[in-house]
Amino acid sequence: MYYTGYTITKLEPAHYIISDAQVYLSAKKTVNLTLVQYPYSGQSGTAHLFYKLIKQESGTDTSELGVKDNLVDHNVTISFSNVAAGWYKIQISNYSRDNGPTAAGNGYTNDGNQQ
């Protein structure tokens, strides 16, 4: 297994970030993403972020999974099923559909293979 992580320093509403790190899958599999998320320092409300994997070779992506919760003292794991082999980056979006706050957090997957 190979560890790939990201950090959200300050993700404004209606913006997204893409991880610098990539994860490599040598075969089709389920990818688990373990994460924490919370309002940026001094902000109130509930973080509501959306996550997906973007295949680097083709630009295709997985379905988007949403998490609406402030996860500070515990994490949550979300799963992307039947992800095809290839190189992927993680996209995190703050759509602020419910007037949510600027968000911060981090996460990782260890489901990839070292290339």
C-alpha positions in Angstrom: 0.0 0.0 0.0 1.0 3.6 -0.7 -0.1 6.6 1.4 -1.4 9.7 -0.4 -2.6 12.7 1.6 -3.8 16.3 1.3 -4.4 19.4 3.4 -7.1 22.0 3.1 -5.7 25.2 4.6 -8.6 27.5 3.7 -11.3 26.5 1.2 -13.7 29.4 0.5 -17.4 28.7 -0.4 -17.9 28.1 -4.2 -14.2 27.0 -4.7 -12.4 23.8 -5.0 -8.9 22.4 -4.7 -7.1 19.5 -6.3 -4.5 17.6 -4.3 -0.8 17.9 -5.4 -0.2 14.2 -4.5 -1.5 11.4 -6.7 -2.5 7.8 -5.9 -1.7 5.0 -8.4 -4.1 2.0 -8.7 -2.7 -1.0 -10.5 -6.1 -2.6 -10.8 -9.8 -1.8 -10.4 -10.7 -1.4 -6.8 -12.5 0.4 -4.0 -10.7 3.5 -2.8 -11.2 4.6 0.8 -10.6 8.2 1.8 -10.3 9.0 5.5 -10.8 12.7 6.3 -11.5 15.4 8.8 -13.1 18.8 8.0 -14.3 21.7 10.0 -15.0 25.5 9.7 -11.9 27.6 9.2 -10.6 29.4 12.3 -13.2 31.8 13.7 -16.0 30.7 11.5 -19.2 29.0 12.6 -21.6 26.7 10.8 -21.2 23.2 9.5 -18.6 22.2 6.8 -20.2 20.6 3.8 -17.6 19.5 1.3 -17.7 17.2 -1.7 -14.9 14.7 -2.8 -14.1 12.9 -6.0 -11.2 11.3 -7.7 -9.9 12.6 -11.0 -8.1 10.2 -13.4 -4.9 12.0 -14.6 -4.5 10.2 -17.9 -8.0 11.0 -19.2 -9.6 13.7 -16.9 -12.5 11.4 -16.1 -13.7 11.4 -12.6 -15.6 9.3 -10.0 -19.0 10.2 -8.7 -18.9 12.9 -6.1 -19.4 12.1 -2.4 -20.6 14.8 0.1 -19.8 15.0 3.8 -21.8 17.5 5.9 -20.3 17.4 9.4 -17.7 19.1 11.5 -15.1 16.4 12.1 -12.5 17.7 14.5 -12.0 15.1 17.2 -12.8 12.1 14.9 -12.5 11.2 11.3 -14.8 9.5 8.7 -14.0 7.3 5.8 -15.9 7.5 2.5 -15.5 4.9 -0.3 -15.3 5.2 -4.1 -16.3 1.8 -5.6 -15.0 0.2 -8.8 -12.3 2.8 -9.5 -10.4 1.8 -12.7 -6.6 1.4 -12.7 -4.5 4.6 -13.2 -3.2 7.7 -11.6 -5.7 9.9 -9.6 -5.8 13.2 -7.7 -8.4 14.1 -5.1 -10.7 17.1 -5.8 -12.4 18.7 -2.8 -15.2 21.3 -3.4 -16.9 23.7 -1.1 -20.2 24.3 -2.9 -21.7 26.1 0.1 -25.2 24.9 -1.0 -26.4 25.7 2.5 -24.4 29.0 3.1 -21.7 27.0 4.8 -18.5 28.3 6.1 -15.0 28.5 4.7 -13.5 25.1 5.5 -10.2 23.5 6.5 -9.2 19.9 7.1 -7.1 17.0 5.8 -7.3 13.5 4.6 -5.5 10.5 3.1 -5.9 7.2 1.3 -3.6 4.2 1.6 -5.3 2.1 -1.1 -2.8 2.9 -3.9 0.3 1.1 -5.1 3.7 2.7 -5.2 4.8 3.2 -8.8 
